[in-house]
Amino acid sequence: MTSFDTSPQLNVGRALLALAVVFVMLATTGWTALRTHRESTALQASLDRWSAGSVHGRHLPDPEAAPALLTRFFASLTPHERDRLAHRYPLAVGNMNGAPVSLRYRANRVALEQARKVEHGRMHDDRLSAAGQEDAGRRMHRYEALMESGRQILAFDPAGSGRVAEVFGDLDRAERISVVVPGVDTDLLTFQRTNRQYSAPVGMAKALYAAERAASPQVRTAVIAWADYTTPDGLGVDAATGLRAAEGALRLNALLRALPGSAPVSMFCHSYGSVVCGVAAHDMPRRVSDIAVAASPGMRVSRASGLGTGARVWAMRDATDWVQDVPYLEVGGLGHGADPVSSGFGARVLSARDAQGHAGYFQPGTDSLRNLAAVGVGAYDEVTCARENDVCRTGLTGTTTAGRA
């Protein structure tokens, strides 16, 4: 049995200490870390060109139009016309919610090749420092890896530290869709790791996809590794507020509203990613059937009912995870609210046995991954609750491949 309760005095002490640290950081660094910096980017340039473009003498539609409108627009074109737009405006099409999934994959391959060439040139630019040239080399190799045969890049933006999303499985034909939302320090360079691979979005999504297929081989599944938001840089001020989560929530819901088909969608939100999912929850489409959080510092609400969603809410935390020591409260915008695994929060608490710390929840062979996969395929009668009872399964039915159980 995993215990999630500590003494009230210890919790208060931890909260006061953590808040003191945050306020010292604010006093010494100010609020400048929370400001966003707007600048012209390759993506914006591609969108501007798209907005000035035309097909058959007609203006191209607003790239921010409703996904259904954009879907109808692309459906009205010939395959040759769609490919021409993807090659002419690769970043615009590759990030356009409503564009056909397969076309986004092709457009992002073109965009990645263009970005690779830019970084290859920077590697040999004498005006850059040695560190700058090395950074260019790392980015170039990451782009090359993302271009490998069979990879399905759903979103790509090289600006700043970079954003990216990748699909595993057939998204168009999926009967269940899972979306993995990672936490702090996630960018293009950390999207995939060789060491500790299951702590990075690609490894998380691959492991979940394999576990879902093992759990229910007859169900067609697809998993999205979604690192298409600007995450906080480390455990500083950004990570203590909801600013990045609010920005990420808008992008996340834009993706969810544009997913093809009508398959149920399950959200798997790790660490600060659970803050993003908490902020986004009230505006998620009804097809989102489950929201599962692991290693959560809070979801910016005091109770699960405050999320404003009809989706089932699940939570898990390993006994060795340091996140249990964060202050589960919100004061003046700092902190993320109540502990999702506490009995008062109202989530269905799953076993995370053997997760081994903050980054181990998607490690193959763990209770945590097996439980996440069961949620992903709707096999609710197969989940293991954290406490010595079956309360997390109360009121649930078994496997389903369409709609909410």
C-alpha positions as CSV (number, residue, x, y, z in Angstrom):
1,M,0.0,0.0,0.0
2,T,1.3,3.4,-0.9
3,S,0.8,6.1,1.7
4,F,0.1,9.7,0.6
5,D,-0.5,11.3,4.0
6,T,2.0,13.2,6.0
7,S,1.5,15.2,9.2
8,P,-0.2,18.7,8.9
9,Q,2.8,20.3,10.7
10,L,5.2,18.9,8.2
11,N,3.1,19.9,5.2
12,V,2.8,23.5,6.5
13,G,6.5,23.7,7.1
14,R,7.2,22.5,3.5
15,A,4.7,25.0,2.1
16,L,6.2,27.9,4.0
17,L,9.7,27.0,3.0
18,A,8.9,26.6,-0.6
19,L,6.9,29.9,-0.7
20,A,9.8,31.6,0.9
21,V,12.2,30.4,-1.8
22,V,9.8,31.5,-4.5
23,F,9.4,35.0,-3.1
24,V,13.2,35.4,-2.8
25,M,13.4,34.4,-6.4
26,L,10.8,37.0,-7.3
27,A,12.6,39.6,-5.3
28,T,15.9,39.0,-7.0
29,T,14.8,38.3,-10.6
30,G,11.5,40.3,-10.7
31,W,8.6,39.3,-13.0
32,T,10.7,39.5,-16.2
33,A,10.8,35.7,-16.5
34,L,7.0,35.8,-17.0
35,R,7.1,38.2,-19.9
36,T,6.7,36.7,-23.4
37,H,8.9,37.9,-26.2
38,R,7.3,38.4,-29.6
39,E,9.5,38.3,-32.7
40,S,9.2,37.3,-36.3
41,T,9.8,33.6,-36.7
42,A,10.0,31.2,-39.6
43,L,6.5,29.9,-38.7
44,Q,5.0,33.4,-38.7
45,A,6.7,34.2,-42.0
46,S,5.1,31.0,-43.5
47,L,1.7,32.0,-42.1
48,D,2.1,35.5,-43.6
49,R,2.9,34.1,-47.0
50,W,0.0,31.7,-46.7
51,S,-2.3,34.7,-45.9
52,A,-1.2,36.4,-49.1
53,G,-1.5,33.3,-51.2
54,S,-4.2,32.0,-53.4
55,V,-5.4,28.9,-55.3
56,H,-7.6,29.1,-58.4
57,G,-7.6,32.9,-58.0
58,R,-9.2,32.6,-54.5
59,H,-7.6,33.7,-51.3
60,L,-6.5,30.9,-49.0
61,P,-8.6,30.6,-45.9
62,D,-7.6,32.1,-42.6
63,P,-5.0,29.6,-41.0
64,E,-6.7,30.2,-37.6
65,A,-10.2,29.4,-39.0
66,A,-12.2,26.6,-37.4
67,P,-10.7,23.2,-38.1
68,A,-13.9,22.0,-39.8
69,L,-13.7,24.9,-42.3
70,L,-10.0,24.1,-43.1
71,T,-10.8,20.4,-43.4
72,R,-13.4,21.2,-46.1
73,F,-11.0,23.5,-47.9
74,F,-8.3,20.9,-48.2
75,A,-10.9,18.3,-49.2
76,S,-11.9,20.5,-52.1
77,L,-8.4,20.4,-53.6
78,T,-6.7,17.8,-55.7
79,P,-3.8,15.8,-54.2
80,H,-1.4,17.7,-56.4
81,E,-2.8,21.1,-55.1
82,R,-2.5,19.9,-51.5
83,D,1.1,18.8,-52.0
84,R,1.9,22.1,-53.7
85,L,0.6,24.1,-50.7
86,A,2.6,21.8,-48.3
87,H,5.8,22.5,-50.2
88,R,5.1,26.2,-50.7
89,Y,4.0,26.9,-47.1
90,P,5.5,23.9,-45.1
91,L,5.5,25.4,-41.6
92,A,2.0,26.9,-42.0
93,V,0.5,23.6,-43.3
94,G,2.5,21.5,-40.9
95,N,1.0,23.3,-37.9
96,M,-2.5,23.9,-39.3
97,N,-5.2,22.4,-37.2
98,G,-7.7,21.1,-39.7
99,A,-5.2,20.2,-42.4
100,P,-5.2,16.4,-43.2
101,V,-2.9,14.5,-40.9
102,S,-0.9,12.9,-43.7
103,L,-0.4,16.3,-45.3
104,R,0.9,17.8,-42.1
105,Y,3.4,14.9,-41.9
106,R,4.6,15.7,-45.4
107,A,4.7,19.5,-44.8
108,N,6.7,19.1,-41.6
109,R,9.3,16.8,-43.4
110,V,9.8,19.7,-45.9
111,A,10.1,22.2,-43.0
112,L,12.5,20.0,-41.1
113,E,14.8,19.7,-44.2
114,Q,14.7,23.5,-44.5
115,A,15.6,23.9,-40.9
116,R,18.3,21.3,-41.2
117,K,20.0,23.3,-44.0
118,V,19.9,26.5,-41.9
119,E,21.6,24.7,-38.9
120,H,24.1,23.1,-41.2
121,G,25.1,26.5,-42.4
122,R,25.3,27.8,-38.9
123,M,27.7,25.0,-37.9
124,H,30.2,26.5,-40.3
125,D,29.5,30.2,-39.7
126,D,32.7,31.8,-38.4
127,R,30.7,34.6,-36.9
128,L,29.3,32.2,-34.3
129,S,31.2,31.1,-31.2
130,A,32.3,27.5,-30.8
131,A,29.3,27.0,-28.4
132,G,26.9,28.5,-31.0
133,Q,28.3,26.2,-33.7
134,E,27.9,23.2,-31.3
135,D,24.3,24.1,-30.6
136,A,23.7,24.3,-34.4
137,G,25.1,20.8,-34.7
138,R,22.9,19.5,-32.0
139,R,19.8,21.0,-33.6
140,M,20.8,19.8,-37.1
141,H,21.1,16.2,-35.8
142,R,17.8,16.4,-34.0
143,Y,16.1,17.5,-37.2
144,E,17.8,14.6,-39.1
145,A,16.4,12.2,-36.5
146,L,12.9,13.6,-36.8
147,M,13.1,13.1,-40.6
148,E,13.9,9.4,-40.3
149,S,11.7,7.1,-42.3
150,G,8.4,6.3,-40.7
151,R,8.3,9.2,-38.3
152,Q,5.0,11.1,-38.2
153,I,5.6,14.7,-37.2
154,L,2.3,16.4,-36.5
155,A,3.7,19.8,-35.5
156,F,7.1,21.5,-35.7
157,D,8.3,25.0,-34.9
158,P,12.1,25.6,-34.8
159,A,11.8,29.1,-33.1
160,G,13.5,29.5,-29.8
161,S,14.0,26.2,-28.0
162,G,11.5,24.6,-30.4
163,R,8.2,22.8,-30.3
164,V,7.2,19.5,-31.8
165,A,4.6,16.8,-31.7
166,E,4.8,13.2,-33.0
167,V,2.2,10.5,-33.7
168,F,2.6,6.8,-33.1
169,G,0.0,4.6,-34.8
170,D,-2.6,5.5,-37.4
171,L,-4.3,8.6,-36.1
172,D,-7.0,8.7,-38.9
173,R,-8.1,5.1,-38.2
174,A,-7.6,5.0,-34.4
175,E,-10.4,3.7,-32.2
176,R,-8.7,5.2,-29.1
177,I,-6.4,8.2,-29.0
178,S,-3.9,9.1,-26.2
179,V,-2.1,12.4,-25.8
180,V,1.0,12.6,-23.6
181,V,1.6,16.1,-22.2
182,P,5.1,16.5,-20.7
183,G,6.4,18.9,-18.1
184,V,9.3,21.3,-17.6
185,D,12.5,21.5,-19.7
186,T,10.9,19.9,-22.7
187,D,12.0,21.2,-26.1
188,L,13.3,20.0,-29.4
189,L,16.6,18.8,-28.0
190,T,15.0,17.0,-25.0
191,F,12.0,15.6,-27.0
192,Q,13.9,12.3,-27.3
193,R,16.7,10.9,-25.2
194,T,19.0,7.9,-25.6
195,N,19.7,7.7,-21.9
196,R,16.7,7.6,-19.6
197,Q,14.6,7.4,-22.8
198,Y,11.3,6.9,-21.0
199,S,11.6,10.3,-19.2
200,A,11.3,12.1,-22.6
201,P,8.1,12.6,-24.6
202,V,9.1,10.2,-27.4
203,G,10.0,7.4,-25.0
204,M,6.8,8.0,-23.0
205,A,4.6,7.8,-26.0
206,K,6.3,4.8,-27.5
207,A,6.1,2.9,-24.2
208,L,2.4,3.8,-23.8
209,Y,1.6,2.8,-27.4
210,A,3.3,-0.6,-26.9
211,A,1.6,-1.1,-23.6
212,E,-1.8,-0.2,-25.0
213,R,-1.4,-2.6,-27.9
214,A,-0.4,-5.4,-25.4
215,A,-3.3,-4.6,-23.1
216,S,-5.9,-4.7,-25.9
217,P,-4.5,-6.0,-29.2
218,Q,-7.9,-5.8,-30.9
219,V,-8.2,-2.0,-30.4
220,R,-6.6,0.3,-32.9
221,T,-4.8,3.0,-30.9
222,A,-2.7,6.1,-31.6
223,V,-0.5,8.0,-29.2
224,I,0.6,11.6,-29.6
225,A,3.8,12.9,-27.9
226,W,2.7,16.5,-27.6
227,A,5.5,18.9,-26.8
228,D,3.9,21.7,-28.8
229,Y,4.0,24.3,-26.0
230,T,6.7,26.4,-24.4
231,T,7.4,24.6,-21.1
232,P,9.0,26.3,-18.1
233,D,12.7,26.3,-18.0
234,G,13.6,24.4,-14.8
235,L,11.9,24.7,-11.5
236,G,12.0,28.5,-11.3
237,V,9.3,31.2,-11.3
238,D,7.7,29.9,-14.6
239,A,7.1,26.5,-13.1
240,A,5.5,28.0,-9.9
241,T,2.9,29.9,-11.9
242,G,0.2,29.0,-14.4
243,L,1.3,31.3,-17.2
244,R,3.0,28.7,-19.4
245,A,0.1,26.3,-18.6
246,A,-2.5,28.9,-19.8
247,E,-0.6,29.4,-23.0
248,G,-0.2,25.6,-23.4
249,A,-3.8,25.0,-22.7
250,L,-4.9,27.1,-25.6
251,R,-2.6,25.2,-28.0
252,L,-3.6,21.8,-26.5
253,N,-7.3,22.4,-27.0
254,A,-6.7,23.7,-30.5
255,L,-5.1,20.3,-31.2
256,L,-7.9,18.3,-29.5
257,R,-10.6,20.1,-31.5
258,A,-8.9,19.3,-34.7
259,L,-8.2,15.6,-34.2
260,P,-9.7,13.4,-37.0
261,G,-12.6,11.1,-36.5
262,S,-14.6,10.7,-33.3
263,A,-12.6,8.2,-31.2
264,P,-12.4,8.8,-27.5
265,V,-9.3,10.7,-26.3
266,S,-7.4,10.1,-23.1
267,M,-5.0,12.7,-21.7
268,F,-1.8,11.6,-19.9
269,C,-0.3,14.6,-18.2
270,H,3.1,14.4,-16.4
271,S,4.4,16.8,-13.9
272,Y,3.9,20.4,-15.1
273,G,1.9,18.9,-18.0
274,S,-0.8,18.1,-15.4
275,V,-1.0,21.9,-14.7
276,V,-1.6,22.4,-18.5
277,C,-4.3,19.7,-18.5
278,G,-5.9,21.2,-15.4
279,V,-6.2,24.6,-17.0
280,A,-7.4,23.2,-20.3
281,A,-9.9,20.7,-18.9
282,H,-13.0,22.9,-18.8
283,D,-12.6,23.7,-22.5
284,M,-11.7,20.2,-23.8
285,P,-14.0,18.7,-26.3
286,R,-16.5,16.1,-25.1
287,R,-14.6,13.3,-26.8
288,V,-12.0,13.6,-24.1
289,S,-13.0,10.7,-21.9
290,D,-10.2,10.5,-19.4
291,I,-7.6,12.8,-17.9
292,A,-4.8,11.0,-16.0
293,V,-2.1,12.9,-14.2
294,A,1.2,11.5,-12.9
295,A,3.7,13.3,-10.6
296,S,1.4,16.3,-10.5
297,P,2.3,19.5,-8.6
298,G,-1.4,20.4,-8.8
299,M,-4.1,21.2,-11.4
300,R,-4.9,24.7,-10.2
301,V,-8.1,23.7,-8.6
302,S,-9.0,22.5,-5.1
303,R,-11.1,19.6,-6.2
304,A,-11.5,17.5,-9.4
305,S,-15.1,18.7,-9.7
306,G,-13.6,22.2,-10.2
307,L,-12.0,21.2,-13.5
308,G,-15.3,21.6,-15.2
309,T,-15.1,18.4,-17.3
310,G,-17.2,15.3,-17.7
311,A,-14.0,13.3,-18.3
312,R,-12.9,10.7,-15.7
313,V,-10.0,12.1,-13.6
314,W,-7.2,9.8,-12.6
315,A,-4.1,10.5,-10.5
316,M,-1.0,8.6,-9.5
317,R,2.2,9.3,-7.6
318,D,5.1,7.0,-6.7
319,A,6.1,7.0,-3.0
320,T,9.7,8.1,-4.0
321,D,8.6,11.1,-6.1
322,W,10.1,14.4,-4.8
323,V,7.0,16.2,-6.1
324,Q,5.2,15.2,-3.0
325,D,7.2,17.8,-1.1
326,V,6.0,20.8,-3.1
327,P,3.5,23.1,-1.4
328,Y,0.0,22.0,-2.6
329,L,-1.6,25.4,-2.4
330,E,-2.1,28.5,-4.5
331,V,-1.3,32.0,-3.1
332,G,-1.3,35.1,-5.3
333,G,-0.8,33.1,-8.5
334,L,2.0,31.0,-7.1
335,G,1.5,27.3,-6.6
336,H,-1.0,25.0,-8.4
337,G,-3.6,24.1,-5.8
338,A,-4.6,20.9,-4.1
339,D,-2.8,17.5,-4.3
340,P,-4.5,15.4,-7.0
341,V,-3.8,12.1,-5.1
342,S,-5.2,13.4,-1.8
343,S,-8.5,11.8,-0.7
344,G,-10.2,15.2,-0.7
345,F,-9.4,16.0,-4.3
346,G,-11.8,13.4,-5.7
347,A,-9.6,11.8,-8.4
348,R,-9.5,8.1,-9.0
349,V,-6.0,7.2,-7.5
350,L,-4.1,4.6,-9.4
351,S,-1.2,2.5,-8.2
352,A,2.2,3.8,-9.4
353,R,4.3,1.0,-7.8
354,D,7.8,0.7,-9.1
355,A,7.7,4.0,-11.0
356,Q,11.0,4.9,-9.2
357,G,10.8,8.6,-8.7
358,H,9.6,11.6,-10.7
359,A,10.5,10.4,-14.2
360,G,9.7,6.7,-14.1
361,Y,6.0,6.5,-14.7
362,F,6.3,5.3,-18.3
363,Q,9.0,2.8,-17.6
364,P,8.0,-0.6,-19.1
365,G,7.1,-3.2,-16.5
366,T,5.8,-0.8,-13.9
367,D,2.3,-0.7,-12.4
368,S,2.1,2.9,-13.5
369,L,2.5,2.2,-17.2
370,R,0.2,-0.8,-17.1
371,N,-2.5,1.3,-15.4
372,L,-2.1,4.2,-17.8
373,A,-2.4,1.8,-20.8
374,A,-5.5,0.3,-19.3
375,V,-7.1,3.8,-19.1
376,G,-5.9,4.5,-22.6
377,V,-7.8,1.6,-24.1
378,G,-10.8,1.9,-21.8
379,A,-10.0,-1.4,-19.9
380,Y,-11.1,0.2,-16.6
381,D,-11.7,-3.1,-14.9
382,E,-8.0,-3.9,-15.3
383,V,-6.6,-0.9,-13.4
384,T,-5.0,-1.3,-10.0
385,C,-6.0,1.2,-7.3
386,A,-3.3,2.8,-5.1
387,R,-5.0,2.0,-1.9
388,E,-6.1,-1.4,-0.5
389,N,-9.5,-1.3,-2.1
390,D,-11.1,-0.9,-5.5
391,V,-12.6,2.5,-4.9
392,C,-10.8,4.0,-8.0
393,R,-12.9,1.6,-10.2
394,T,-16.2,2.4,-8.5
395,G,-19.0,3.1,-11.1
396,L,-16.9,2.1,-14.1
397,T,-17.7,-0.4,-16.8
398,G,-15.2,-2.5,-18.8
399,T,-13.5,-2.0,-22.1
400,T,-15.1,0.4,-24.5
401,T,-13.9,1.7,-27.9
402,A,-16.5,4.4,-28.5
403,G,-17.6,7.2,-26.2
404,R,-17.6,7.4,-22.5
405,A,-18.4,4.3,-20.4
